[in-house]
Amino acid sequence: MSDQTPPAPTETSRQALGCAINTLQPAGRVFTTLELTINYTRPLTRASGELRCEATVLHAGSRTATAEARLVDAPGRLCAHATTTCIVA
């Protein structure tokens, strides 16, 4: 068991969103977050158990990319959803 503190839900969502966008970029292409929005749908407590975040790319253009993510608890209930817009260089 790791003694590291797990990332906060916002950071987990941001990482998942960035990874999703990165999968569609050619090698060497860089991007950065232009906007990040997260909406919580239920409180996150220890009783939420392990959280899972899945992200999907909505648009991958030459200048911008957008993605959405869902953060669910151990029983599969939606705890938060997020969207991002990234600027691609």
Secondary structure, 3 states (H helix, E strand, C coil): CCCCCCCCHHHHHHHHHHHHHHCCCCCCCCEEEEEEEEEECCCCCHHHCCCEEEEEEEEECCCEEEEEEEEECCCCCEEEEEEEEEEEC
